[in-house]
Amino acid sequence: MMVSHDRSRSARLVSALSQSGVLIALIALLVFGGVRYASLNFLGAYNVVSVLQGTAPYALTALGMCFVIITGGIDLSVGSVVGLSGVVAALLSPYGPGVALLGAVGAGLVVGLVNGLIITRLNIQPFITTLATLLGAHGAALLLSHNAGVTVAPAVVDLGQIKWLSIGIMLGAYVIGAVTLRWARFGRNALAVGGGADASRLMGLNVPRVLMGVYLLSGALAGLAGLLISAQSGAGQPNEGGGWELSAIAAVVVGGTLLTGGVGSVWATLTGSLLLGVILNMLNFENGLGVVSLSPYWQSVIRGGFLLVVVVLQSRAAQGRDP
């Protein structure tokens, strides 16, 4: 029991240090960008709001991923769910924004339900389960769209151009997520399951219900992200969301949530999402200076480097949990 307690305390210490580190890194990047791109008004209201709006869909998928990883699971399907939900939202957009919203979130819930049922009823590992649904959701998006972009109705596009709407949705979701994780039974149960599923069962927790809940939540938030990105771009693209699952995992883990589960922070996940968004935004400003010319493909390189940092942090976290 003493060893278990020491490991838990060490894990929380590593998580706290990671949360502080990602916030410090974000502040440092903002200061650096403000100085280097002063002539381009990097810290101006227009750019700050644009970064927040562009980060909102990514941050929503990361929020759902946060709850999944807290339970010790993983959801590789969120990127494909974004693409599928965006296509569904575009197809339903002529019937109004409300119908498009229900369709997008509903598509995400269906995939989340399938994930939850396979994991809890068939006892298949989350990695294999969500890898399969990643392929299935992507295939469904291609079938529904006939492998082409689907134009979004003007009424939905108009809403997508309201920058503060997507920002408000993102912040509202994170406030609810933070309250849920800190004070609601669902959040406490998710942390308990991540800390040890067998021990949670002995305490009387319904572990399958908790797991089902986090995968439904992840699917719903990815569906909402799909709606936002299709409304912002004006089209539902079946290939949209490719690689988003990796960015979501990076944002969550850099924020101090351990891949082994049991420890996590909603607000640090948001900070991790913003950190990645600022890094990608700085790529555009670097091109604006005209000193070097960096193609958009550098975004993949940056995401790869970001994930490498995640691996290093997780390695240190694992060392910190060793007795």
N, C-alpha and C positions, 0 to 999 in steps of 0.2 A: 504493500500500500504506500509505503514511503517513496519507493522508486516511481510508482505511478504518479504520486503527487508532485515529485520533483520534475518529472517529464512534462506534466501539465503546466506547471509554473514556468518552466523553461520555454515551452511553446508559446505561452502568453507573452513572455518577455520578448521573444524573437518577433512575434506579431506586432507588438507595440513599437518596437524599433523600426520595423518595416513601414508601419503606418506613418511614423514621424519622418522617416527617410523619404517616402514618396511625396509628402507635403513639402519638405525642404527642397526636393528636386524640382517640383513644380514652381515654387517661388523663385528658385535660382534661374530656371529657364525663362520665366517672365521678365526678370531683371535683365538677363543677358539679351533677350529679344528686344526689350525696350531701349537698350543702349545701342545695339548693333543696327536695328531697323528703325531708329528714331525718325529718319527722314521719310519713312514709309508709313509712319503712324501706327506702329505695331500694337501699341496699347490703347489705340483710339476706340471709341465706343462701337464703331461699325465693325471693326475686326473682332473685338471681344464678343459681340453678340453673334457674329457669323460663326466663330469657333464654337460657341455654346450650342447654336442651332445645329451645326454639323455634327457635333459630338452626341447630341441627344439620342439618336437611334442606336449608336454603339453603346452608350451608357445604359440604355434600357436592357439590351441583351446581356450586358455585364452584370446588371442587378439580378436578373434571373439566374445567371451562372453562379453568382455569389452564394445564393441559397442552396443551389445544388452541390457546390463544392464544400460548403459547410457541413453537409451530411456525409461527406467523403465520396461523393459521386462525381460524375462528369457528364456534360451534355454537348456532344459534338454536332448535334442536329440543328443548333440555333441559326447557323448561317443559311442553311437550306430553307429553314422555316421563314426567315426574312424574305427570301426570294419568292417562296410559295405564297406567303401572305400578301406580299406586294402585288402579285399577279391577281390573286383573288379580290383584293381591294380594288384594283383597276377594273376588273370585269364587272364588279358590283357598283362601281362609282356612279354610273348613270342613274341609279336608284336613290342616290343621296348619300351624304357623308355618314349618316348613322348606319345605314345598311353596309357601307364599305367598312366601317369600323367593326361591326359585328362579324362580318365575313372574315376580316383579317385576324382578329383575335380568336374567332372560332376555329380557323385553320390551325392556328398555333396550339389551341387547346386540344384539338384532335391528335396532333403529333405528340403533344405532352402526355395525353392519355395513353397512347400506344406505348410510349416509352415507359410510363409508370406501370402499366399492366405487365409488360414483358419482364421488367426488372423485379417486380414484387411477386408476380404469380408464377413465372417460369424460372426465376432465380438466375437470369442471365446477367452477366456483368454489364454495368452501365456503358463502359467503353465500347463493347461489341454491339450492344443494343442501339445506342445512339449513332454509331457509325452506320448501322443498317438503315435507320430512319433518315439519316443524312442523305443517303443515296435515294431512298424512296421519296422523300419530300422534294428533292431536286428533280427527280423524274416526273413527279406529279406537276411541278411548276412548268416543266418543258411541255408536257402534254396539254395542259390547260391553255398555255400561251401559243402553242404551235411553234415553239422555239423562236419567238419574236416578241418584241416589246409591245405591251398593251397600253394604249393611251388612256390616261386618267381624265375623267370628266372635269370640266372647268370649275365646278363648285368645290370639288375636293382639292384641286390644285390651288385655288384661291386661299383656302384654309392653310395649305402647306406653306404658302409664302408668308404667312404671319409668323415672324421669327419668334416672338415671345410665346406663341402658343405651344410650340414644341419644347421650348425651354421650360415653360410652366409645367407641362406634362412630365418632363424629366425630373424636375425638382419635386413635384408632388409625389411621384412614384418613389423617389428616394426618401422623402420624409415618412411616407407610409412604411417603406421597407425598414427604415431605422427604428421606428416605433415598434414594428412587428418583431424585429429581432431582439430588441432590448426588453420589451415588456409583455408582448403577447405570448400565449401558450405555444402557438405554432412555432415562433422563433426559438423559444427555449427548448422545445422538443427537437427542432432541427439541430441545434448545437449539441444536445444530448446524444442524438443518434450518431452524429459525426465523431463524438468523443468515444463511442463504443456502442455498436448496435446490440450486442449480446447483453451488455449491462443495462441498456435501455429497456430491453424486453423484460429483464428481471425486475425492473422498476415498474413494470406494468404499462409502458408506452406502446402504442400501436405503431410499430416501426413501418409496416407497409403503408399505412395511411399518411405518415409524415413524408415518406419517399414519394408517394403519389402526389402529394400536395406540392412539393418543390418542383417536380417535373411539369406539372400543370402550370405552375407559376412561370417557369422558364419558357414554356411554349407560348403562353399568353403574352408575355412581355416581348418575345421575339416577334410575335404576330403584330403587336402594336408598333414595333420598330419598322416592320415591313410596310405598314400603312404610312408612317411618317416619311420614309425614304421615297416611296412611290409618289406621295403628294408633293414632296419637295422637288423631285426630278420631273414630274409630269408623266411618268410612265412606269408600269410594273414590269420589271426586267427579271426573267426567270433565273438569270445567272447572278443577280444581285445577292450580296451576302456571302459570296465565296471567301472563305478565310476569316469571316467574322468570329467564328468560334474560337480561333486562336487569339485574336485581339481581345475577346472577352475574357478568356482564361488569363491572359497576360495582365489585363487591368485588375482582375480580381486578386491574383496572387501577389503582384507587386504591391497591392494595397494591404498585404499582411494576412490574407486568408490562406491558410495552409491547405495544400492539396490532400493532405491526410485527413482533413475535416476536424470539426470540433472547435475551431477558432476562426473568427471572421469579423469583418467590419464593413458595413454598408457605405458609410461616408468615405472610408479609405478606398473603396472600389470606385466611387465617383471621382475621387482625386486621381486614381490611376487612369481612368478613362480620359479625364481632362489632360493628364500628362501626355498621353499618346496623341490626343487631338492637337495639342500645342506643338509637339514635335513635328507632326505632319504639316501643320500650318507654317512652321518656320521654313520648311522646304520650299514652299511657294514664295516666301519673302526672300529667301536666298537667291532664287531665280530673278526676283525683282531687282536686286542690287546689280545684276549684270556681271558680277565678278566671275561666277561659274554658272554653268548651265546643267541643271539636274533634271532628268526626265521623271515623269510620274512613276516609272518603274522603281525608283528609289524608295517608294513607299513600302514595297515588299522587303527591301533590304533593311529598312528601318524597323519594320515589324519583326523581322528575324532577329535583329540586334536586341530589340525589346524583350523578345522571348528568351534570348540568351541570358539577359539580366535576371529574368524570372527563374531560370534553371539554377543560376548561381545562388540566388536568394533562397530557393527551396532547399538546395544542398546544405546551406548554412543552417536553415531551420531544422533540417533532419539531424544535423550534428548536434544542434542545441537540445534536441529531445533525447539524445542517447544518454544513458545513465553514466 
